[in-house]
Amino acid sequence: MLHWFFASVLLKGGSARLIVLALLLSGCVLGDVPRYSVEPLPEYDALFCREKGWTGADAAYSVALSDDVTLWLFGDTWVGDVVDGRHKDANMVNNSIGLQRGADALASVEFFWGKGKDGEHEAFVKPANGVGWFWIFDGVLADGKLYLFLFQTVKTGEKGVFGFKHVGMWLAEIRNPQEEPARWRIEQHKVPWGRFEAGGNLFFGSAVMRDGDFVYIYGASEDWSKGMSGRSMIVARARPDEMTDFGKWRFFSDGRWRDDIDTISELFDGTATEYSVSYQPAIKQYVAVYTRNGMSENILMRSAPTPVGPWSRPLKVYECPEVAWHKSYFCYAGKAHPEISRENEMIVTYVCNSTDFWEMAKDTRIYRPRFLRIRFDAQRN
């Protein structure tokens, strides 16, 4: 997710042979793997291609609020008009949300952001302590409440689009998520487990999954001395009714769940700040989907027999074509959305952006979620 300070397809269908080879090399063959295919989803792209109001955003996490309603969570968001393929009379807010009702071609999405005292556009949720801004990461509906992870971010003073840093991690608790978003009562809880340092950060909220009796809360441990690949998956878990009781979180460490975060295990490296973990019934595996090293044209997938691994070697499932459109373009935010996926498929989104803010502003083909379907063949190889 990038905050723009200036504004306040190659289809790679996989093969079973490649997947099995990757698992063999990792030392863990996790059973039969079905064939799969990858295709764009223009009907979903069209839902997020708007010319008025909400006209683009990044991140694009999703949470099921009911069988028919999906909550979308966005980072920096364009609000205004699109004229001749360019953003016009528009500004950016730091986060927004959407409510999708229905699915596929019959779906509709309503978007929400905040309004200031004079009617100006603002972020949907802002830090209660007034420091910096929030980017919304993943969330979960648990114990009848909605929990959203919020990354508190500030400017660093450096020039360019990467002149920001994370300074804190919060958990929003919404006790009335079935009401209209304008009526949500949002309580912000400071998560004590985040570390934000020059050499790398440690945080949670990159992916959240309810599975059985627990909520699995994935994050990342960063070590920038290792370069772009120095970001590793980590995971904690809590019972659904103990999400804000941080002392009862447990951290996965060398095969056990411990109360000492200093012992937490790094499960695999090269992951992203944003990703997804979900159970895929078609292959009877847990699947992690992410953009390689956080920013890349390559969307990767790993599988595992349990929520904590052991994780297979990464398999490249898609190569984003947008990076060839302009020298400043890059892709990120790859993740799956089981909330809108059928049993034998994963719907995946990613975002294309630009290191040149004005290039991004004049090309509304980018800076909004792009959709893919990974369809698994029910017939085993």
C-alpha positions as CSV (number, residue, x, y, z in Angstrom):
1,M,0.0,0.0,0.0
2,L,1.4,3.4,-0.9
3,H,0.3,6.8,0.2
4,W,0.7,9.4,-2.5
5,F,1.9,12.5,-0.7
6,F,1.6,14.7,-3.8
7,A,-2.2,14.3,-3.7
8,S,-2.9,14.8,0.3
9,V,-1.5,-10.5,-20.1
10,L,0.8,-13.2,-19.8
11,L,-1.2,-16.2,-18.5
12,K,0.9,-18.8,-16.8
13,G,-1.3,-21.9,-16.4
14,G,0.4,-24.4,-14.0
15,S,1.0,-28.1,-14.4
16,A,0.8,-30.8,-11.9
17,R,4.4,-31.8,-12.8
18,L,5.7,-28.4,-11.8
19,I,3.8,-28.4,-8.6
20,V,4.9,-31.8,-7.6
21,L,8.5,-31.0,-8.5
22,A,8.3,-28.0,-6.2
23,L,7.0,-30.1,-3.3
24,L,9.6,-32.7,-3.9
25,L,12.4,-30.2,-3.7
26,S,11.0,-28.8,-0.5
27,G,11.1,-32.3,1.1
28,C,7.3,-32.6,1.6
29,V,5.0,-34.1,-1.0
30,L,1.6,-33.2,0.3
31,G,-0.6,-35.6,-1.7
32,D,-2.1,-35.4,-5.1
33,V,-2.3,-32.0,-6.7
34,P,-5.0,-31.3,-9.3
35,R,-4.3,-29.4,-12.5
36,Y,-5.3,-25.8,-12.6
37,S,-5.8,-22.9,-15.0
38,V,-5.7,-19.2,-14.7
39,E,-7.9,-16.6,-16.3
40,P,-8.7,-12.9,-16.0
41,L,-12.1,-12.0,-14.6
42,P,-13.3,-9.0,-16.5
43,E,-16.8,-9.0,-14.8
44,Y,-15.1,-8.4,-11.5
45,D,-12.7,-5.8,-13.0
46,A,-15.7,-3.9,-14.2
47,L,-17.2,-3.7,-10.7
48,F,-14.2,-1.7,-9.6
49,C,-13.9,0.5,-12.7
50,R,-15.8,3.6,-11.7
51,E,-15.9,7.1,-13.1
52,K,-17.5,8.9,-10.1
53,G,-17.0,8.7,-6.4
54,W,-14.6,5.8,-5.5
55,T,-12.4,5.5,-8.6
56,G,-9.5,3.4,-7.5
57,A,-7.5,2.1,-4.5
58,D,-5.0,-0.5,-3.5
59,A,-4.7,-3.3,-0.9
60,A,-8.2,-4.9,-1.6
61,Y,-8.6,-7.3,1.4
62,S,-12.0,-9.0,1.8
63,V,-14.0,-10.3,4.7
64,A,-17.4,-12.2,4.6
65,L,-20.0,-10.4,6.7
66,S,-22.7,-12.9,5.7
67,D,-23.5,-15.4,3.0
68,D,-24.4,-12.6,0.6
69,V,-22.3,-9.6,1.8
70,T,-18.5,-9.2,1.4
71,L,-16.6,-6.3,3.0
72,W,-13.8,-4.9,0.9
73,L,-10.9,-3.1,2.7
74,F,-8.8,-0.6,0.8
75,G,-5.7,1.5,1.3
76,D,-5.1,4.9,-0.4
77,T,-8.2,5.7,-2.4
78,W,-9.0,8.0,-5.2
79,V,-12.3,9.9,-4.7
80,G,-13.7,12.2,-7.4
81,D,-14.2,11.9,-11.2
82,V,-12.6,10.2,-14.1
83,V,-12.5,12.1,-17.4
84,D,-10.9,10.7,-20.6
85,G,-9.1,8.0,-18.6
86,R,-7.6,10.5,-16.0
87,H,-8.4,11.4,-12.4
88,K,-9.9,14.9,-12.4
89,D,-11.3,17.0,-9.6
90,A,-10.2,14.2,-7.3
91,N,-8.2,13.7,-4.1
92,M,-6.9,10.7,-2.2
93,V,-7.9,9.5,1.2
94,N,-5.9,7.0,3.2
95,N,-8.5,4.2,3.4
96,S,-12.0,3.3,2.3
97,I,-14.3,0.3,2.4
98,G,-16.8,-1.3,0.1
99,L,-19.8,-3.6,0.6
100,Q,-20.3,-6.2,-2.1
101,R,-23.8,-7.7,-2.3
102,G,-24.1,-10.8,-4.5
103,A,-21.5,-12.5,-6.6
104,D,-20.1,-12.7,-10.1
105,A,-22.0,-10.8,-12.8
106,L,-24.9,-10.1,-10.4
107,A,-22.8,-8.4,-7.8
108,S,-22.9,-4.8,-6.8
109,V,-20.5,-2.8,-4.7
110,E,-21.2,0.3,-2.5
111,F,-18.2,2.3,-1.3
112,F,-17.7,4.3,1.8
113,W,-15.2,6.9,3.0
114,G,-15.2,9.6,5.6
115,K,-16.4,13.2,5.4
116,G,-14.8,16.2,7.2
117,K,-16.6,19.1,8.9
118,D,-16.8,21.0,5.6
119,G,-17.8,18.0,3.6
120,E,-14.3,17.2,2.3
121,H,-13.3,13.6,1.6
122,E,-11.5,11.9,4.5
123,A,-10.4,8.4,5.4
124,F,-13.0,6.0,6.6
125,V,-11.1,5.3,9.8
126,K,-8.4,7.6,11.4
127,P,-6.1,7.1,14.4
128,A,-7.8,8.1,17.6
129,N,-4.5,9.5,18.9
130,G,-4.2,11.8,15.8
131,V,-0.8,10.5,14.7
132,G,-0.3,9.8,11.0
133,W,-2.9,7.7,9.2
134,F,-4.1,4.1,9.0
135,W,-3.8,1.7,6.1
136,I,-6.4,-1.1,6.6
137,F,-5.0,-4.6,6.3
138,D,-6.8,-8.0,6.8
139,G,-9.8,-8.7,9.1
140,V,-12.0,-11.4,10.4
141,L,-15.6,-11.8,11.7
142,A,-15.2,-13.6,15.0
143,D,-17.5,-14.0,18.1
144,G,-20.1,-11.7,16.3
145,K,-17.6,-8.8,16.0
146,L,-15.6,-7.5,13.1
147,Y,-11.8,-7.1,13.7
148,L,-9.6,-5.1,11.3
149,F,-5.9,-4.7,11.5
150,L,-4.7,-1.1,11.1
151,F,-1.1,-0.1,10.3
152,Q,-0.3,3.4,11.7
153,T,1.9,5.2,9.2
154,V,3.7,8.6,9.1
155,K,5.7,10.6,6.6
156,T,9.5,10.4,6.8
157,G,10.3,13.6,5.0
158,E,12.1,11.7,2.2
159,K,11.2,12.7,-1.4
160,G,9.3,10.2,-3.6
161,V,6.4,7.9,-3.1
162,F,8.2,5.7,-0.6
163,G,8.7,8.5,2.0
164,F,6.7,6.8,4.7
165,K,7.2,4.4,7.6
166,H,5.1,2.2,9.9
167,V,5.1,3.2,13.5
168,G,2.3,1.2,15.1
169,M,-0.2,-1.6,14.8
170,W,-3.8,-1.4,16.0
171,L,-6.8,-3.7,16.0
172,A,-10.2,-2.2,15.3
173,E,-13.1,-3.9,17.1
174,I,-16.5,-3.3,15.5
175,R,-19.3,-4.6,17.7
176,N,-22.1,-3.9,15.2
177,P,-20.8,-4.9,11.8
178,Q,-24.2,-5.9,10.4
179,E,-25.3,-2.2,10.6
180,E,-24.5,0.3,7.9
181,P,-20.8,1.4,8.0
182,A,-21.7,5.0,8.9
183,R,-23.2,3.6,12.2
184,W,-20.3,1.3,13.1
185,R,-18.9,1.8,16.6
186,I,-15.1,1.4,16.2
187,E,-12.9,0.8,19.1
188,Q,-9.1,0.9,18.5
189,H,-6.8,-1.4,20.5
190,K,-3.0,-1.0,20.4
191,V,-1.4,-4.3,19.5
192,P,1.7,-4.6,21.7
193,W,3.5,-7.1,19.5
194,G,4.6,-4.9,16.7
195,R,8.2,-3.8,16.3
196,F,9.2,-1.0,13.9
197,E,12.9,-0.4,13.5
198,A,15.3,0.8,10.8
199,G,16.6,-2.6,10.1
200,G,13.2,-4.2,9.7
201,N,9.8,-4.6,11.2
202,L,7.8,-7.3,12.9
203,F,4.0,-7.1,12.6
204,F,0.7,-9.0,12.3
205,G,-2.4,-8.6,10.2
206,S,-0.9,-9.4,6.7
207,A,-3.5,-12.3,6.5
208,V,-6.1,-13.5,9.0
209,M,-8.0,-16.8,8.8
210,R,-10.6,-18.4,11.0
211,D,-10.0,-22.2,11.1
212,G,-11.6,-24.5,13.7
213,D,-11.4,-23.2,17.2
214,F,-8.8,-20.4,16.4
215,V,-8.2,-17.3,14.4
216,Y,-4.7,-17.5,12.8
217,I,-3.1,-14.1,12.5
218,Y,-0.3,-14.0,10.0
219,G,2.4,-11.3,9.7
220,A,6.0,-10.8,8.7
221,S,9.4,-10.5,10.3
222,E,11.7,-8.3,8.2
223,D,15.4,-8.3,8.1
224,W,16.6,-5.7,5.5
225,S,20.2,-6.9,5.7
226,K,19.0,-9.8,3.5
227,G,17.5,-7.4,0.9
228,M,14.1,-7.7,-0.6
229,S,13.8,-11.4,0.2
230,G,14.3,-10.7,3.9
231,R,10.6,-10.7,4.8
232,S,9.4,-14.0,6.4
233,M,6.0,-15.3,7.3
234,I,5.2,-15.6,11.0
235,V,1.9,-16.6,12.7
236,A,0.1,-16.2,16.0
237,R,-3.3,-17.5,17.0
238,A,-6.1,-16.6,19.4
239,R,-9.5,-17.8,20.2
240,P,-12.3,-15.8,18.6
241,D,-13.5,-14.3,21.9
242,E,-9.9,-13.4,22.9
243,M,-8.8,-11.3,19.9
244,T,-8.2,-8.2,22.0
245,D,-6.8,-10.1,25.0
246,F,-3.3,-9.9,23.6
247,G,-1.8,-11.7,26.6
248,K,-3.6,-14.8,25.4
249,W,-2.2,-14.7,21.9
250,R,0.2,-17.6,21.2
251,F,3.1,-17.6,18.7
252,F,4.1,-20.5,16.6
253,S,7.7,-21.5,17.5
254,D,9.5,-24.7,16.4
255,G,6.3,-26.8,16.2
256,R,4.7,-25.4,19.4
257,W,2.5,-22.6,20.4
258,R,4.3,-20.4,23.0
259,D,3.6,-17.2,24.8
260,D,7.0,-15.7,24.1
261,I,7.1,-13.8,20.8
262,D,10.9,-13.7,20.9
263,T,10.9,-17.4,20.0
264,I,8.5,-17.1,17.0
265,S,9.5,-19.1,13.9
266,E,10.0,-17.7,10.4
267,L,8.0,-20.1,8.2
268,F,9.3,-19.1,4.8
269,D,11.0,-16.0,3.3
270,G,10.4,-13.8,0.3
271,T,6.8,-13.1,1.3
272,A,5.0,-9.7,1.1
273,T,3.6,-7.2,3.6
274,E,0.1,-8.2,2.2
275,Y,-0.9,-11.8,1.4
276,S,-3.6,-14.4,2.0
277,V,-3.9,-17.8,3.6
278,S,-7.0,-19.9,3.1
279,Y,-8.0,-23.6,3.0
280,Q,-8.7,-24.9,-0.5
281,P,-11.1,-27.9,-0.4
282,A,-10.3,-28.9,-4.0
283,I,-6.7,-29.7,-3.1
284,K,-7.2,-30.3,0.6
285,Q,-4.4,-27.9,1.4
286,Y,-3.9,-24.5,2.9
287,V,-2.7,-22.0,0.3
288,A,-0.7,-18.8,0.7
289,V,-0.9,-16.4,-2.2
290,Y,1.4,-13.4,-2.4
291,T,3.4,-11.1,-4.7
292,R,7.1,-12.2,-4.8
293,N,9.1,-10.1,-2.3
294,G,6.2,-7.7,-2.0
295,M,6.7,-5.9,-5.3
296,S,7.0,-8.0,-8.5
297,E,5.2,-9.0,-11.7
298,N,5.1,-12.5,-10.3
299,I,2.2,-13.9,-8.1
300,L,3.3,-16.9,-6.2
301,M,1.5,-19.7,-4.4
302,R,2.6,-22.1,-1.7
303,S,0.6,-25.0,-0.1
304,A,0.7,-26.8,3.2
305,P,-1.2,-29.5,5.0
306,T,-1.8,-27.3,8.1
307,P,-2.2,-23.6,8.8
308,V,1.5,-23.4,9.9
309,G,3.1,-25.6,7.2
310,P,5.4,-27.1,6.2
311,W,5.1,-24.9,3.2
312,S,6.0,-26.0,-0.3
313,R,8.4,-24.3,-2.6
314,P,6.8,-21.3,-4.3
315,L,5.0,-21.8,-7.6
316,K,4.6,-18.9,-10.0
317,V,0.9,-18.9,-11.0
318,Y,0.7,-15.6,-12.9
319,E,2.8,-12.9,-14.4
320,C,1.2,-9.4,-14.3
321,P,1.3,-7.8,-17.8
322,E,0.9,-4.2,-16.6
323,V,4.6,-3.8,-15.8
324,A,5.3,-3.7,-19.5
325,W,3.0,-0.8,-20.0
326,H,5.4,1.8,-18.6
327,K,8.9,1.8,-17.1
328,S,7.6,3.2,-13.8
329,Y,4.9,0.6,-13.3
330,F,5.1,-2.2,-10.6
331,C,2.7,-4.7,-9.2
332,Y,2.0,-5.8,-5.6
333,A,-0.8,-6.8,-3.2
334,G,-1.4,-10.3,-4.6
335,K,-3.9,-12.2,-2.5
336,A,-6.8,-14.7,-2.7
337,H,-10.4,-14.1,-1.7
338,P,-12.1,-17.3,-0.5
339,E,-15.2,-15.2,0.4
340,I,-16.2,-14.9,-3.2
341,S,-14.6,-18.1,-4.5
342,R,-16.3,-21.4,-5.3
343,E,-15.0,-24.7,-3.9
344,N,-12.8,-25.6,-6.9
345,E,-11.3,-22.1,-7.4
346,M,-9.5,-19.2,-5.9
347,I,-10.3,-15.6,-7.0
348,V,-7.1,-13.5,-6.7
349,T,-6.5,-9.8,-6.9
350,Y,-3.4,-7.7,-7.4
351,V,-2.7,-4.0,-8.0
352,C,-0.5,-2.2,-10.5
353,N,1.0,1.2,-9.5
354,S,3.6,3.6,-10.6
355,T,6.6,5.2,-8.9
356,D,5.6,8.4,-10.8
357,F,2.5,9.8,-9.1
358,W,1.4,11.8,-12.1
359,E,1.8,8.9,-14.4
360,M,-0.5,6.9,-12.2
361,A,-3.0,9.8,-12.0
362,K,-3.4,9.9,-15.8
363,D,-3.8,6.2,-16.3
364,T,-7.0,4.9,-14.7
365,R,-6.3,1.4,-16.1
366,I,-4.1,1.0,-13.0
367,Y,-4.4,1.6,-9.3
368,R,-7.4,-0.6,-8.7
369,P,-7.8,-4.3,-8.0
370,R,-7.4,-6.6,-11.0
371,F,-9.0,-10.0,-10.7
372,L,-8.0,-13.5,-11.7
373,R,-9.5,-16.9,-11.2
374,I,-7.3,-19.9,-10.5
375,R,-9.6,-22.9,-11.3
376,F,-8.6,-26.3,-9.9
377,D,-9.5,-29.4,-11.9
378,A,-11.5,-31.8,-9.6
379,Q,-10.0,-34.8,-11.5
380,R,-6.7,-35.9,-10.0
381,N,-3.6,-36.5,-12.1
